C-alpha cells in the first residue's frame, strides 16, 4: 500500500489500523478508483494459504454510520449525494 501510494502520489492517508481494519481519509484530489485499487492490493496476498477478503465500507460522517460498498459504482453513488 505504501509503495502504491508513493508511486502514484496518493494524498489520501490511512488514519489508523484497528485489529484487521484500515481506516482511510480520502483526499479531495484522489479518485474513488484509488480505493478500489487499494482494496485489490489488500486482497492480493498470494503467499497465504487462506484467501484474504478485503471488504470496503465508507462514511462521510462517523464510523457508526458507515455503509458497505460493493465496488466503484457504490462509491460513486454514495459520494455523489
PDB file of N, CA, C and O in Angstrom:
ATOM      1  N   UNK A   1       0.823  -1.194   0.000  1.00  0.00           N
ATOM      2  CA  UNK A   1       0.000   0.000   0.000  1.00  0.00           C
ATOM      3  C   UNK A   1       0.865   1.255   0.000  1.00  0.00           C
ATOM      4  O   UNK A   1       0.611   2.211  -0.732  1.00  0.00           O
ATOM      5  N   UNK A   2       1.887   1.222   0.838  1.00  0.00           N
ATOM      6  CA  UNK A   2       2.790   2.379   0.907  1.00  0.00           C
ATOM      7  C   UNK A   2       3.434   2.626  -0.455  1.00  0.00           C
ATOM      8  O   UNK A   2       3.449   3.755  -0.946  1.00  0.00           O
ATOM      9  N   UNK A   3       3.965   1.562  -1.063  1.00  0.00           N
ATOM     10  CA  UNK A   3       4.632   1.709  -2.359  1.00  0.00           C
ATOM     11  C   UNK A   3       3.674   2.231  -3.426  1.00  0.00           C
ATOM     12  O   UNK A   3       4.035   3.111  -4.207  1.00  0.00           O
ATOM     13  N   UNK A   4       2.457   1.695  -3.462  1.00  0.00           N
ATOM     14  CA  UNK A   4       1.476   2.144  -4.447  1.00  0.00           C
ATOM     15  C   UNK A   4       1.158   3.628  -4.244  1.00  0.00           C
ATOM     16  O   UNK A   4       1.144   4.406  -5.198  1.00  0.00           O
ATOM     17  N   UNK A   5       0.906   4.005  -3.000  1.00  0.00           N
ATOM     18  CA  UNK A   5       0.556   5.408  -2.710  1.00  0.00           C
ATOM     19  C   UNK A   5       1.696   6.361  -3.061  1.00  0.00           C
ATOM     20  O   UNK A   5       1.475   7.442  -3.606  1.00  0.00           O
ATOM     21  N   UNK A   6       2.897   5.946  -2.744  1.00  0.00           N
ATOM     22  CA  UNK A   6       4.047   6.793  -3.061  1.00  0.00           C
ATOM     23  C   UNK A   6       4.243   6.902  -4.571  1.00  0.00           C
ATOM     24  O   UNK A   6       4.448   7.995  -5.097  1.00  0.00           O
ATOM     25  N   UNK A   7       4.180   5.769  -5.264  1.00  0.00           N
ATOM     26  CA  UNK A   7       4.390   5.742  -6.711  1.00  0.00           C
ATOM     27  C   UNK A   7       3.344   6.554  -7.467  1.00  0.00           C
ATOM     28  O   UNK A   7       3.658   7.158  -8.493  1.00  0.00           O
ATOM     29  N   UNK A   8       2.099   6.577  -6.974  1.00  0.00           N
ATOM     30  CA  UNK A   8       1.007   7.258  -7.669  1.00  0.00           C
ATOM     31  C   UNK A   8       0.645   8.607  -7.031  1.00  0.00           C
ATOM     32  O   UNK A   8      -0.392   9.190  -7.349  1.00  0.00           O
ATOM     33  N   UNK A   9       1.498   9.092  -6.140  1.00  0.00           N
ATOM     34  CA  UNK A   9       1.276  10.394  -5.491  1.00  0.00           C
ATOM     35  C   UNK A   9      -0.103  10.513  -4.848  1.00  0.00           C
ATOM     36  O   UNK A   9      -0.775  11.537  -4.971  1.00  0.00           O
ATOM     37  N   UNK A  10      -0.509   9.456  -4.167  1.00  0.00           N
ATOM     38  CA  UNK A  10      -1.801   9.438  -3.485  1.00  0.00           C
ATOM     39  C   UNK A  10      -1.711  10.329  -2.249  1.00  0.00           C
ATOM     40  O   UNK A  10      -0.799  10.189  -1.433  1.00  0.00           O
ATOM     41  N   UNK A  11      -2.663  11.240  -2.123  1.00  0.00           N
ATOM     42  CA  UNK A  11      -2.663  12.167  -0.997  1.00  0.00           C
ATOM     43  C   UNK A  11      -3.504  11.657   0.169  1.00  0.00           C
ATOM     44  O   UNK A  11      -3.340  12.118   1.299  1.00  0.00           O
ATOM     45  N   UNK A  12      -4.405  10.707  -0.098  1.00  0.00           N
ATOM     46  CA  UNK A  12      -5.193  10.105   0.975  1.00  0.00           C
ATOM     47  C   UNK A  12      -4.258   9.320   1.879  1.00  0.00           C
ATOM     48  O   UNK A  12      -3.246   8.783   1.429  1.00  0.00           O
ATOM     49  N   UNK A  13      -4.604   9.258   3.155  1.00  0.00           N
ATOM     50  CA  UNK A  13      -3.758   8.555   4.118  1.00  0.00           C
ATOM     51  C   UNK A  13      -4.618   7.688   5.024  1.00  0.00           C
ATOM     52  O   UNK A  13      -5.776   8.002   5.304  1.00  0.00           O
ATOM     53  N   UNK A  14      -4.025   6.598   5.470  1.00  0.00           N
ATOM     54  CA  UNK A  14      -4.785   5.859   6.462  1.00  0.00           C
ATOM     55  C   UNK A  14      -4.593   6.523   7.803  1.00  0.00           C
ATOM     56  O   UNK A  14      -3.495   6.937   8.173  1.00  0.00           O
ATOM     57  N   UNK A  15      -5.707   6.611   8.525  1.00  0.00           N
ATOM     58  CA  UNK A  15      -5.714   7.278   9.821  1.00  0.00           C
ATOM     59  C   UNK A  15      -5.221   6.351  10.913  1.00  0.00           C
ATOM     60  O   UNK A  15      -4.444   6.744  11.784  1.00  0.00           O
ATOM     61  N   UNK A  16      -5.686   5.115  10.850  1.00  0.00           N
ATOM     62  CA  UNK A  16      -5.350   4.176  11.914  1.00  0.00           C
ATOM     63  C   UNK A  16      -5.611   2.752  11.457  1.00  0.00           C
ATOM     64  O   UNK A  16      -6.352   2.509  10.505  1.00  0.00           O
ATOM     65  N   UNK A  17      -4.996   1.835  12.146  1.00  0.00           N
ATOM     66  CA  UNK A  17      -5.268   0.418  11.955  1.00  0.00           C
ATOM     67  C   UNK A  17      -5.940  -0.065  13.230  1.00  0.00           C
ATOM     68  O   UNK A  17      -5.427   0.139  14.330  1.00  0.00           O
ATOM     69  N   UNK A  18      -7.088  -0.706  13.075  1.00  0.00           N
ATOM     70  CA  UNK A  18      -7.828  -1.242  14.207  1.00  0.00           C
ATOM     71  C   UNK A  18      -8.012  -2.728  13.962  1.00  0.00           C
ATOM     72  O   UNK A  18      -8.795  -3.125  13.099  1.00  0.00           O
ATOM     73  N   UNK A  19      -7.300  -3.548  14.715  1.00  0.00           N
ATOM     74  CA  UNK A  19      -7.334  -5.005  14.554  1.00  0.00           C
ATOM     75  C   UNK A  19      -7.052  -5.354  13.092  1.00  0.00           C
ATOM     76  O   UNK A  19      -5.911  -5.264  12.638  1.00  0.00           O
ATOM     77  N   UNK A  20      -8.088  -5.751  12.361  1.00  0.00           N
ATOM     78  CA  UNK A  20      -7.893  -6.153  10.967  1.00  0.00           C
ATOM     79  C   UNK A  20      -8.473  -5.128   9.994  1.00  0.00           C
ATOM     80  O   UNK A  20      -8.801  -5.472   8.858  1.00  0.00           O
ATOM     81  N   UNK A  21      -8.600  -3.893  10.419  1.00  0.00           N
ATOM     82  CA  UNK A  21      -9.149  -2.840   9.568  1.00  0.00           C
ATOM     83  C   UNK A  21      -8.133  -1.720   9.365  1.00  0.00           C
ATOM     84  O   UNK A  21      -7.293  -1.448  10.223  1.00  0.00           O
ATOM     85  N   UNK A  22      -8.237  -1.084   8.204  1.00  0.00           N
ATOM     86  CA  UNK A  22      -7.515   0.164   7.957  1.00  0.00           C
ATOM     87  C   UNK A  22      -8.556   1.251   7.749  1.00  0.00           C
ATOM     88  O   UNK A  22      -9.490   1.082   6.965  1.00  0.00           O
ATOM     89  N   UNK A  23      -8.399   2.342   8.434  1.00  0.00           N
ATOM     90  CA  UNK A  23      -9.292   3.482   8.286  1.00  0.00           C
ATOM     91  C   UNK A  23      -8.571   4.540   7.451  1.00  0.00           C
ATOM     92  O   UNK A  23      -7.516   5.044   7.839  1.00  0.00           O
ATOM     93  N   UNK A  24      -9.162   4.868   6.294  1.00  0.00           N
ATOM     94  CA  UNK A  24      -8.565   5.829   5.368  1.00  0.00           C
ATOM     95  C   UNK A  24      -9.326   7.136   5.390  1.00  0.00           C
ATOM     96  O   UNK A  24     -10.540   7.153   5.594  1.00  0.00           O
ATOM     97  N   UNK A  25      -8.619   8.221   5.183  1.00  0.00           N
ATOM     98  CA  UNK A  25      -9.240   9.520   4.983  1.00  0.00           C
ATOM     99  C   UNK A  25      -8.961   9.942   3.550  1.00  0.00           C
ATOM    100  O   UNK A  25      -7.807  10.131   3.164  1.00  0.00           O
ATOM    101  N   UNK A  26     -10.026  10.090   2.759  1.00  0.00           N
ATOM    102  CA  UNK A  26      -9.885  10.409   1.337  1.00  0.00           C
ATOM    103  C   UNK A  26      -9.529  11.878   1.150  1.00  0.00           C
ATOM    104  O   UNK A  26     -10.173  12.767   1.705  1.00  0.00           O
ATOM    105  N   UNK A  27      -8.504  12.106   0.368  1.00  0.00           N
ATOM    106  CA  UNK A  27      -8.137  13.468  -0.019  1.00  0.00           C
ATOM    107  C   UNK A  27      -8.956  13.853  -1.243  1.00  0.00           C
ATOM    108  O   UNK A  27      -9.208  13.016  -2.110  1.00  0.00           O
ATOM    109  N   UNK A  28      -9.365  15.091  -1.319  1.00  0.00           N
ATOM    110  CA  UNK A  28     -10.221  15.565  -2.420  1.00  0.00           C
ATOM    111  C   UNK A  28      -9.594  15.380  -3.794  1.00  0.00           C
ATOM    112  O   UNK A  28     -10.319  15.275  -4.783  1.00  0.00           O
ATOM    113  N   UNK A  29      -8.269  15.336  -3.885  1.00  0.00           N
ATOM    114  CA  UNK A  29      -7.601  15.196  -5.173  1.00  0.00           C
ATOM    115  C   UNK A  29      -7.522  13.750  -5.673  1.00  0.00           C
ATOM    116  O   UNK A  29      -7.210  13.518  -6.840  1.00  0.00           O
ATOM    117  N   UNK A  30      -7.800  12.790  -4.809  1.00  0.00           N
ATOM    118  CA  UNK A  30      -7.687  11.378  -5.198  1.00  0.00           C
ATOM    119  C   UNK A  30      -9.029  10.858  -5.709  1.00  0.00           C
ATOM    120  O   UNK A  30     -10.086  11.182  -5.167  1.00  0.00           O
ATOM    121  N   UNK A  31      -8.964  10.051  -6.755  1.00  0.00           N
ATOM    122  CA  UNK A  31     -10.186   9.494  -7.337  1.00  0.00           C
ATOM    123  C   UNK A  31     -10.698   8.336  -6.490  1.00  0.00           C
ATOM    124  O   UNK A  31      -9.958   7.749  -5.701  1.00  0.00           O
ATOM    125  N   UNK A  32     -11.960   8.024  -6.667  1.00  0.00           N
ATOM    126  CA  UNK A  32     -12.535   6.877  -5.968  1.00  0.00           C
ATOM    127  C   UNK A  32     -11.929   5.570  -6.473  1.00  0.00           C
ATOM    128  O   UNK A  32     -11.881   4.582  -5.740  1.00  0.00           O
ATOM    129  N   UNK A  33     -11.467   5.563  -7.724  1.00  0.00           N
ATOM    130  CA  UNK A  33     -10.814   4.383  -8.272  1.00  0.00           C
ATOM    131  C   UNK A  33      -9.584   4.000  -7.447  1.00  0.00           C
ATOM    132  O   UNK A  33      -9.216   2.828  -7.383  1.00  0.00           O
ATOM    133  N   UNK A  34      -8.956   4.987  -6.823  1.00  0.00           N
ATOM    134  CA  UNK A  34      -7.803   4.732  -5.957  1.00  0.00           C
ATOM    135  C   UNK A  34      -8.156   3.712  -4.885  1.00  0.00           C
ATOM    136  O   UNK A  34      -7.362   2.820  -4.586  1.00  0.00           O
ATOM    137  N   UNK A  35      -9.343   3.841  -4.309  1.00  0.00           N
ATOM    138  CA  UNK A  35      -9.727   2.959  -3.211  1.00  0.00           C
ATOM    139  C   UNK A  35     -10.064   1.550  -3.686  1.00  0.00           C
ATOM    140  O   UNK A  35      -9.909   0.585  -2.937  1.00  0.00           O
ATOM    141  N   UNK A  36     -10.520   1.433  -4.912  1.00  0.00           N
ATOM    142  CA  UNK A  36     -10.713   0.102  -5.496  1.00  0.00           C
ATOM    143  C   UNK A  36      -9.351  -0.561  -5.678  1.00  0.00           C
ATOM    144  O   UNK A  36      -9.199  -1.749  -5.393  1.00  0.00           O
ATOM    145  N   UNK A  37      -8.376   0.183  -6.144  1.00  0.00           N
ATOM    146  CA  UNK A  37      -7.021  -0.357  -6.315  1.00  0.00           C
ATOM    147  C   UNK A  37      -6.422  -0.755  -4.964  1.00  0.00           C
ATOM    148  O   UNK A  37      -5.804  -1.814  -4.852  1.00  0.00           O
ATOM    149  N   UNK A  38      -6.598   0.076  -3.946  1.00  0.00           N
ATOM    150  CA  UNK A  38      -6.084  -0.255  -2.615  1.00  0.00           C
ATOM    151  C   UNK A  38      -6.758  -1.518  -2.079  1.00  0.00           C
ATOM    152  O   UNK A  38      -6.107  -2.355  -1.454  1.00  0.00           O
ATOM    153  N   UNK A  39      -8.050  -1.653  -2.320  1.00  0.00           N
ATOM    154  CA  UNK A  39      -8.771  -2.858  -1.908  1.00  0.00           C
ATOM    155  C   UNK A  39      -8.215  -4.089  -2.626  1.00  0.00           C
ATOM    156  O   UNK A  39      -8.028  -5.139  -2.011  1.00  0.00           O
ATOM    157  N   UNK A  40      -7.955  -3.958  -3.913  1.00  0.00           N
ATOM    158  CA  UNK A  40      -7.370  -5.072  -4.681  1.00  0.00           C
ATOM    159  C   UNK A  40      -5.996  -5.454  -4.140  1.00  0.00           C
ATOM    160  O   UNK A  40      -5.679  -6.638  -4.024  1.00  0.00           O
ATOM    161  N   UNK A  41      -5.188  -4.464  -3.811  1.00  0.00           N
ATOM    162  CA  UNK A  41      -3.854  -4.737  -3.261  1.00  0.00           C
ATOM    163  C   UNK A  41      -3.969  -5.485  -1.940  1.00  0.00           C
ATOM    164  O   UNK A  41      -3.229  -6.439  -1.698  1.00  0.00           O
ATOM    165  N   UNK A  42      -4.897  -5.056  -1.083  1.00  0.00           N
ATOM    166  CA  UNK A  42      -5.054  -5.715   0.221  1.00  0.00           C
ATOM    167  C   UNK A  42      -5.510  -7.161   0.083  1.00  0.00           C
ATOM    168  O   UNK A  42      -5.182  -7.995   0.927  1.00  0.00           O
ATOM    169  N   UNK A  43      -6.257  -7.467  -0.964  1.00  0.00           N
ATOM    170  CA  UNK A  43      -6.747  -8.827  -1.156  1.00  0.00           C
ATOM    171  C   UNK A  43      -5.811  -9.718  -1.949  1.00  0.00           C
ATOM    172  O   UNK A  43      -6.100 -10.902  -2.123  1.00  0.00           O
ATOM    173  N   UNK A  44      -4.702  -9.191  -2.434  1.00  0.00           N
ATOM    174  CA  UNK A  44      -3.792  -9.938  -3.296  1.00  0.00           C
ATOM    175  C   UNK A  44      -2.574 -10.428  -2.514  1.00  0.00           C
ATOM    176  O   UNK A  44      -1.466  -9.923  -2.694  1.00  0.00           O
ATOM    177  N   UNK A  45      -2.784 -11.387  -1.669  1.00  0.00           N
ATOM    178  CA  UNK A  45      -1.698 -11.967  -0.864  1.00  0.00           C
ATOM    179  C   UNK A  45      -1.504 -13.407  -1.304  1.00  0.00           C
ATOM    180  O   UNK A  45      -2.070 -14.322  -0.707  1.00  0.00           O
ATOM    181  N   UNK A  46      -0.721 -13.609  -2.330  1.00  0.00           N
ATOM    182  CA  UNK A  46      -0.541 -14.951  -2.890  1.00  0.00           C
ATOM    183  C   UNK A  46       0.235 -15.878  -1.967  1.00  0.00           C
ATOM    184  O   UNK A  46       0.179 -17.097  -2.133  1.00  0.00           O
ATOM    185  N   UNK A  47       0.965 -15.320  -0.988  1.00  0.00           N
ATOM    186  CA  UNK A  47       1.767 -16.150  -0.086  1.00  0.00           C
ATOM    187  C   UNK A  47       0.936 -16.842   0.989  1.00  0.00           C
ATOM    188  O   UNK A  47       1.435 -17.749   1.655  1.00  0.00           O
ATOM    189  N   UNK A  48      -0.311 -16.438   1.174  1.00  0.00           N
ATOM    190  CA  UNK A  48      -1.123 -17.010   2.243  1.00  0.00           C
ATOM    191  C   UNK A  48      -1.816 -18.282   1.777  1.00  0.00           C
ATOM    192  O   UNK A  48      -2.094 -18.464   0.592  1.00  0.00           O
ATOM    193  N   UNK A  49      -2.084 -19.146   2.728  1.00  0.00           N
ATOM    194  CA  UNK A  49      -2.819 -20.366   2.408  1.00  0.00           C
ATOM    195  C   UNK A  49      -4.317 -20.178   2.577  1.00  0.00           C
ATOM    196  O   UNK A  49      -5.105 -21.020   2.146  1.00  0.00           O
ATOM    197  N   UNK A  50      -4.709 -19.085   3.199  1.00  0.00           N
ATOM    198  CA  UNK A  50      -6.118 -18.755   3.382  1.00  0.00           C
ATOM    199  C   UNK A  50      -6.393 -17.485   2.584  1.00  0.00           C
ATOM    200  O   UNK A  50      -5.685 -16.491   2.746  1.00  0.00           O
ATOM    201  N   UNK A  51      -7.403 -17.505   1.733  1.00  0.00           N
ATOM    202  CA  UNK A  51      -7.697 -16.302   0.940  1.00  0.00           C
ATOM    203  C   UNK A  51      -7.991 -15.096   1.832  1.00  0.00           C
ATOM    204  O   UNK A  51      -8.639 -15.226   2.871  1.00  0.00           O
ATOM    205  N   UNK A  52      -7.517 -13.943   1.424  1.00  0.00           N
ATOM    206  CA  UNK A  52      -7.762 -12.699   2.139  1.00  0.00           C
ATOM    207  C   UNK A  52      -8.903 -11.967   1.424  1.00  0.00           C
ATOM    208  O   UNK A  52      -8.853 -11.754   0.213  1.00  0.00           O
ATOM    209  N   UNK A  53      -9.915 -11.592   2.178  1.00  0.00           N
ATOM    210  CA  UNK A  53     -11.033 -10.843   1.625  1.00  0.00           C
ATOM    211  C   UNK A  53     -10.959  -9.426   2.183  1.00  0.00           C
ATOM    212  O   UNK A  53     -11.027  -9.224   3.395  1.00  0.00           O
ATOM    213  N   UNK A  54     -10.823  -8.467   1.307  1.00  0.00           N
ATOM    214  CA  UNK A  54     -10.764  -7.066   1.719  1.00  0.00           C
ATOM    215  C   UNK A  54     -12.096  -6.419   1.359  1.00  0.00           C
ATOM    216  O   UNK A  54     -12.358  -6.119   0.194  1.00  0.00           O
ATOM    217  N   UNK A  55     -12.926  -6.210   2.362  1.00  0.00           N
ATOM    218  CA  UNK A  55     -14.215  -5.564   2.150  1.00  0.00           C
ATOM    219  C   UNK A  55     -14.065  -4.065   2.393  1.00  0.00           C
ATOM    220  O   UNK A  55     -13.124  -3.619   3.049  1.00  0.00           O
ATOM    221  N   UNK A  56     -15.008  -3.299   1.851  1.00  0.00           N
ATOM    222  CA  UNK A  56     -14.910  -1.858   1.993  1.00  0.00           C
ATOM    223  C   UNK A  56     -16.223  -1.276   2.508  1.00  0.00           C
ATOM    224  O   UNK A  56     -17.305  -1.602   2.021  1.00  0.00           O
ATOM    225  N   UNK A  57     -16.096  -0.412   3.496  1.00  0.00           N
ATOM    226  CA  UNK A  57     -17.199   0.410   3.979  1.00  0.00           C
ATOM    227  C   UNK A  57     -16.784   1.859   3.783  1.00  0.00           C
ATOM    228  O   UNK A  57     -15.595   2.164   3.689  1.00  0.00           O
ATOM    229  N   UNK A  58     -17.764   2.748   3.723  1.00  0.00           N
ATOM    230  CA  UNK A  58     -17.454   4.172   3.581  1.00  0.00           C
ATOM    231  C   UNK A  58     -18.433   4.979   4.419  1.00  0.00           C
ATOM    232  O   UNK A  58     -19.565   4.564   4.668  1.00  0.00           O
ATOM    233  N   UNK A  59     -17.962   6.139   4.845  1.00  0.00           N
ATOM    234  CA  UNK A  59     -18.814   7.065   5.564  1.00  0.00           C
ATOM    235  C   UNK A  59     -18.333   8.491   5.326  1.00  0.00           C
ATOM    236  O   UNK A  59     -17.145   8.740   5.122  1.00  0.00           O
ATOM    237  N   UNK A  60     -19.267   9.405   5.355  1.00  0.00           N
ATOM    238  CA  UNK A  60     -18.942  10.826   5.271  1.00  0.00           C
ATOM    239  C   UNK A  60     -19.074  11.486   6.637  1.00  0.00           C
ATOM    240  O   UNK A  60     -18.809  12.678   6.792  1.00  0.00           O
ATOM    241  N   UNK A  61     -19.488  10.695   7.628  1.00  0.00           N
ATOM    242  CA  UNK A  61     -19.698  11.247   8.964  1.00  0.00           C
ATOM    243  C   UNK A  61     -18.889  10.468  10.001  1.00  0.00           C
ATOM    244  O   UNK A  61     -17.715  10.763  10.223  1.00  0.00           O
ATOM    245  N   UNK A  62     -19.505   9.489  10.626  1.00  0.00           N
ATOM    246  CA  UNK A  62     -18.843   8.735  11.691  1.00  0.00           C
ATOM    247  C   UNK A  62     -18.745   7.266  11.339  1.00  0.00           C
ATOM    248  O   UNK A  62     -19.453   6.772  10.462  1.00  0.00           O
ATOM    249  N   UNK A  63     -17.856   6.573  12.036  1.00  0.00           N
ATOM    250  CA  UNK A  63     -17.666   5.135  11.835  1.00  0.00           C
ATOM    251  C   UNK A  63     -18.987   4.391  12.020  1.00  0.00           C
ATOM    252  O   UNK A  63     -19.257   3.428  11.303  1.00  0.00           O
ATOM    253  N   UNK A  64     -19.801   4.820  12.963  1.00  0.00           N
ATOM    254  CA  UNK A  64     -21.080   4.163  13.244  1.00  0.00           C
ATOM    255  C   UNK A  64     -22.051   4.264  12.067  1.00  0.00           C
ATOM    256  O   UNK A  64     -22.969   3.452  11.958  1.00  0.00           O
ATOM    257  N   UNK A  65     -21.860   5.244  11.192  1.00  0.00           N
ATOM    258  CA  UNK A  65     -22.749   5.449  10.049  1.00  0.00           C
ATOM    259  C   UNK A  65     -22.234   4.844   8.751  1.00  0.00           C
ATOM    260  O   UNK A  65     -22.801   5.091   7.686  1.00  0.00           O
ATOM    261  N   UNK A  66     -21.172   4.060   8.825  1.00  0.00           N
ATOM    262  CA  UNK A  66     -20.566   3.530   7.597  1.00  0.00           C
ATOM    263  C   UNK A  66     -21.515   2.598   6.855  1.00  0.00           C
ATOM    264  O   UNK A  66     -22.377   1.956   7.456  1.00  0.00           O
ATOM    265  N   UNK A  67     -21.339   2.537   5.545  1.00  0.00           N
ATOM    266  CA  UNK A  67     -22.157   1.713   4.646  1.00  0.00           C
ATOM    267  C   UNK A  67     -21.244   0.782   3.862  1.00  0.00           C
ATOM    268  O   UNK A  67     -20.147   1.172   3.464  1.00  0.00           O
ATOM    269  N   UNK A  68     -21.690  -0.431   3.644  1.00  0.00           N
ATOM    270  CA  UNK A  68     -20.925  -1.400   2.855  1.00  0.00           C
ATOM    271  C   UNK A  68     -20.880  -0.951   1.400  1.00  0.00           C
ATOM    272  O   UNK A  68     -21.890  -0.518   0.845  1.00  0.00           O
ATOM    273  N   UNK A  69     -19.703  -1.056   0.785  1.00  0.00           N
ATOM    274  CA  UNK A  69     -19.504  -0.700  -0.614  1.00  0.00           C
ATOM    275  C   UNK A  69     -19.136  -1.968  -1.379  1.00  0.00           C
ATOM    276  O   UNK A  69     -18.241  -2.711  -0.978  1.00  0.00           O
ATOM    277  N   UNK A  70     -19.834  -2.201  -2.478  1.00  0.00           N
ATOM    278  CA  UNK A  70     -19.595  -3.403  -3.276  1.00  0.00           C
ATOM    279  C   UNK A  70     -18.828  -3.111  -4.556  1.00  0.00           C
ATOM    280  O   UNK A  70     -18.820  -3.939  -5.466  1.00  0.00           O
ATOM    281  N   UNK A  71     -18.193  -1.970  -4.644  1.00  0.00           N
ATOM    282  CA  UNK A  71     -17.414  -1.653  -5.828  1.00  0.00           C
ATOM    283  C   UNK A  71     -17.462  -0.172  -6.149  1.00  0.00           C
ATOM    284  O   UNK A  71     -18.002   0.634  -5.392  1.00  0.00           O
ATOM    285  N   UNK A  72     -16.886   0.161  -7.282  1.00  0.00           N
ATOM    286  CA  UNK A  72     -16.761   1.551  -7.696  1.00  0.00           C
ATOM    287  C   UNK A  72     -18.117   2.230  -7.843  1.00  0.00           C
ATOM    288  O   UNK A  72     -18.268   3.385  -7.446  1.00  0.00           O
ATOM    289  N   UNK A  73     -19.090   1.548  -8.398  1.00  0.00           N
ATOM    290  CA  UNK A  73     -20.408   2.162  -8.580  1.00  0.00           C
ATOM    291  C   UNK A  73     -21.005   2.569  -7.238  1.00  0.00           C
ATOM    292  O   UNK A  73     -21.543   3.669  -7.115  1.00  0.00           O
ATOM    293  N   UNK A  74     -20.920   1.701  -6.230  1.00  0.00           N
ATOM    294  CA  UNK A  74     -21.431   2.047  -4.895  1.00  0.00           C
ATOM    295  C   UNK A  74     -20.725   3.291  -4.344  1.00  0.00           C
ATOM    296  O   UNK A  74     -21.368   4.173  -3.775  1.00  0.00           O
ATOM    297  N   UNK A  75     -19.400   3.355  -4.517  1.00  0.00           N
ATOM    298  CA  UNK A  75     -18.654   4.517  -4.045  1.00  0.00           C
ATOM    299  C   UNK A  75     -19.097   5.793  -4.764  1.00  0.00           C
ATOM    300  O   UNK A  75     -19.287   6.832  -4.133  1.00  0.00           O
ATOM    301  N   UNK A  76     -19.259   5.708  -6.077  1.00  0.00           N
ATOM    302  CA  UNK A  76     -19.661   6.879  -6.859  1.00  0.00           C
ATOM    303  C   UNK A  76     -21.046   7.364  -6.449  1.00  0.00           C
ATOM    304  O   UNK A  76     -21.261   8.566  -6.299  1.00  0.00           O
ATOM    305  N   UNK A  77     -21.981   6.445  -6.267  1.00  0.00           N
ATOM    306  CA  UNK A  77     -23.334   6.822  -5.865  1.00  0.00           C
ATOM    307  C   UNK A  77     -23.313   7.437  -4.469  1.00  0.00           C
ATOM    308  O   UNK A  77     -23.921   8.481  -4.234  1.00  0.00           O
ATOM    309  N   UNK A  78     -22.616   6.786  -3.552  1.00  0.00           N
ATOM    310  CA  UNK A  78     -22.576   7.268  -2.169  1.00  0.00           C
ATOM    311  C   UNK A  78     -21.952   8.661  -2.067  1.00  0.00           C
ATOM    312  O   UNK A  78     -22.479   9.523  -1.364  1.00  0.00           O
ATOM    313  N   UNK A  79     -20.857   8.882  -2.748  1.00  0.00           N
ATOM    314  CA  UNK A  79     -20.161  10.166  -2.628  1.00  0.00           C
ATOM    315  C   UNK A  79     -20.722  11.250  -3.550  1.00  0.00           C
ATOM    316  O   UNK A  79     -20.304  12.405  -3.466  1.00  0.00           O
ATOM    317  N   UNK A  80     -21.662  10.895  -4.428  1.00  0.00           N
ATOM    318  CA  UNK A  80     -22.295  11.915  -5.272  1.00  0.00           C
ATOM    319  C   UNK A  80     -23.455  12.572  -4.549  1.00  0.00           C
ATOM    320  O   UNK A  80     -23.924  13.629  -4.971  1.00  0.00           O
ATOM    321  N   UNK A  81     -23.924  11.970  -3.475  1.00  0.00           N
ATOM    322  CA  UNK A  81     -25.057  12.529  -2.705  1.00  0.00           C
ATOM    323  C   UNK A  81     -24.595  13.496  -1.660  1.00  0.00           C
ATOM    324  O   UNK A  81     -25.414  14.054  -0.929  1.00  0.00           O
TER     325      UNK A  81
END
